[in-house]
Amino acid sequence: MNRYIRLLVLMLSFVFLVAAGSDVLYVQSSKAKIMKSPSFKSKVVVTAKKGQELTVVKKKGRWYEVKVDGKTGWVSGLLVSSSKPIEKVSVFAKADKDISKSARRRASVMTTAAAARGLAEDDRRRLGAETKMDYAAIEKVDAITISEKEVDAFVGQTP
C-alpha cells in the first residue's frame, strides 16, 4: 500500500510540474491579436508581437485567456506555443547585396515545356534562335554518365 501512495505522489508531482511549466505562451506568428472574447469576430484588446511572452490565465477549447502588457484577453492556440519561436537564419547574411548578376536565371515556360516534350530538329533551331538556347550543349551534358563509385568519391572529398 505504501508503494502505491509513493507512486501516486510521484505522478501528482509530475502533473503539477507539467501544469506549472505551461503558464507561459509565446507568439509564433508575426503578430497575434488578443481578443476581448474567444472569437476571431471579437474586438481586439491588444496586439502582441512575435516572440512576446503571454501569461496564461485559463484555457477554453483552442483559445487561451492571457495577460499581456497589463491587459487580459483571448488568443487562438494557432498563434502561440509553449516554446519560443526559432530565429530566422539567412544564408545571404554575408553575401553581396546585389546577387542578381551571379544568380542563375530560370528557363522560360516555353523552353521548359519544349525540353520536356522533346522537339524536332527544325523546332529546336527555331526556338534556339528565339530563346538563345544551345540544344547541342544540353544534349552533350545529358549524355554524361557518372558511376556510383565516382559519386561516392566526389561526396567523400572534403573542401
C-alpha positions as CSV (number, residue, x, y, z in Angstrom):
1,M,0.0,0.0,0.0
2,N,2.9,2.4,0.9
3,R,4.3,1.7,-2.6
4,Y,1.0,2.9,-4.3
5,I,1.0,6.1,-2.2
6,R,4.6,6.9,-3.3
7,L,3.6,6.3,-6.9
8,L,0.5,8.5,-6.6
9,V,2.6,11.3,-5.0
10,L,5.2,11.0,-7.8
11,M,2.5,11.1,-10.5
12,L,0.8,14.1,-9.0
13,S,4.1,15.9,-8.7
14,F,4.8,15.3,-12.3
15,V,1.4,16.6,-13.3
16,F,1.9,19.6,-11.2
17,L,5.3,20.3,-12.7
18,V,3.9,20.0,-16.3
19,A,1.0,22.2,-15.5
20,A,3.2,24.8,-13.8
21,G,5.5,24.8,-16.8
22,S,2.7,25.7,-19.2
23,D,1.9,29.1,-17.6
24,V,3.6,31.0,-20.4
25,L,3.0,31.0,-24.1
26,Y,5.0,32.7,-26.9
27,V,3.6,34.3,-30.0
28,Q,4.7,32.3,-33.0
29,S,3.2,34.4,-35.9
30,S,4.4,37.8,-36.9
31,K,1.7,39.2,-34.6
32,A,-1.2,37.9,-32.6
33,K,-4.4,39.8,-31.9
34,I,-5.5,39.4,-28.3
35,M,-9.3,39.5,-28.4
36,K,-12.0,40.5,-25.9
37,S,-13.7,37.1,-26.1
38,P,-12.6,33.7,-27.6
39,S,-13.7,34.5,-31.2
40,F,-12.0,36.0,-34.2
41,K,-15.0,38.3,-34.7
42,S,-14.4,39.8,-31.2
43,K,-12.9,43.3,-30.6
44,V,-9.1,43.4,-30.4
45,V,-7.8,44.3,-27.0
46,V,-4.1,44.5,-27.8
47,T,-1.7,43.1,-30.5
48,A,1.3,41.0,-29.4
49,K,4.4,40.7,-31.5
50,K,6.3,37.6,-32.5
51,G,8.2,36.1,-29.5
52,Q,6.3,38.1,-27.0
53,E,5.6,36.3,-23.7
54,L,1.9,35.8,-22.7
55,T,0.9,34.7,-19.2
56,V,-1.9,32.1,-19.3
57,V,-5.0,32.7,-17.1
58,K,-7.1,29.8,-18.4
59,K,-7.9,27.7,-21.4
60,K,-11.2,27.3,-23.2
61,G,-11.1,24.9,-26.1
62,R,-8.5,26.1,-28.5
63,W,-8.4,29.5,-27.0
64,Y,-6.2,30.9,-24.1
65,E,-7.1,33.7,-21.9
66,V,-3.8,35.6,-21.4
67,K,-2.3,38.6,-19.8
68,V,0.0,40.8,-21.8
69,D,1.1,44.5,-21.4
70,G,-1.2,44.8,-18.3
71,K,-4.3,43.7,-20.3
72,T,-6.3,40.5,-20.4
73,G,-7.8,38.9,-23.5
74,W,-8.1,35.8,-25.6
75,V,-5.7,34.4,-28.2
76,S,-6.1,31.5,-30.5
77,G,-4.0,28.4,-29.9
78,L,-3.0,28.5,-33.5
79,L,-0.9,31.6,-33.0
80,V,1.0,30.6,-29.8
81,S,3.2,27.9,-28.4
82,S,4.9,27.0,-25.2
83,S,8.3,27.3,-26.8
84,K,10.0,30.5,-28.1
85,P,9.9,31.0,-31.8
86,I,13.0,30.0,-33.8
87,E,15.1,32.9,-35.2
88,K,15.5,33.2,-38.9
89,V,18.9,32.4,-40.4
90,S,19.8,33.9,-43.7
91,V,22.3,32.2,-46.0
92,F,22.8,35.6,-47.7
93,A,23.7,37.5,-44.5
94,K,27.3,37.9,-45.5
95,A,26.8,37.8,-49.3
96,D,26.9,40.7,-51.6
97,K,23.9,43.0,-51.5
98,D,23.2,42.6,-55.3
99,I,23.3,38.9,-56.2
100,S,21.3,39.3,-59.4
101,K,24.5,39.4,-61.6
102,S,25.6,36.0,-60.4
103,A,22.2,34.4,-59.9
104,R,21.1,31.7,-62.3
105,R,18.1,32.7,-64.5
106,R,15.1,30.4,-64.8
107,A,14.3,29.0,-68.2
108,S,11.1,30.3,-69.8
109,V,7.9,28.3,-69.7
110,M,8.1,27.7,-73.4
111,T,11.7,26.4,-73.2
112,T,10.9,24.2,-70.2
113,A,7.8,22.7,-71.8
114,A,9.7,22.1,-75.1
115,A,12.5,20.3,-73.3
116,A,10.1,18.1,-71.5
117,R,8.3,17.1,-74.7
118,G,11.3,16.8,-77.0
119,L,11.5,18.7,-80.2
120,A,12.2,18.0,-83.8
121,E,15.5,19.5,-85.2
122,D,13.6,22.3,-87.1
123,D,11.7,23.3,-83.9
124,R,15.0,23.3,-81.9
125,R,16.6,25.6,-84.5
126,R,13.6,28.0,-84.4
127,L,13.3,28.0,-80.6
128,G,17.0,28.1,-80.2
129,A,17.2,31.3,-82.2
130,E,14.3,32.9,-80.3
131,T,15.4,31.9,-76.8
132,K,19.2,31.6,-77.4
133,M,19.0,28.0,-76.2
134,D,22.0,25.8,-77.0
135,Y,20.4,22.4,-77.5
136,A,23.7,20.8,-78.6
137,A,25.2,21.7,-75.2
138,I,22.2,20.3,-73.4
139,E,22.5,17.0,-75.3
140,K,26.2,16.9,-74.5
141,V,25.6,17.4,-70.8
142,D,22.7,14.9,-70.9
143,A,25.0,12.3,-72.4
144,I,27.4,12.4,-69.5
145,T,27.1,9.4,-67.2
146,I,28.5,9.1,-63.7
147,S,29.0,5.8,-61.9
148,E,28.1,5.3,-58.2
149,K,31.8,4.9,-57.4
150,E,32.5,8.4,-58.9
151,V,29.7,9.9,-56.9
152,D,30.9,8.3,-53.7
153,A,34.4,9.6,-54.4
154,F,33.1,13.1,-55.0
155,V,30.9,13.1,-51.9
156,G,33.8,11.8,-49.8
157,Q,36.0,14.7,-50.7
158,T,36.5,17.5,-48.2
159,P,36.6,21.1,-49.2
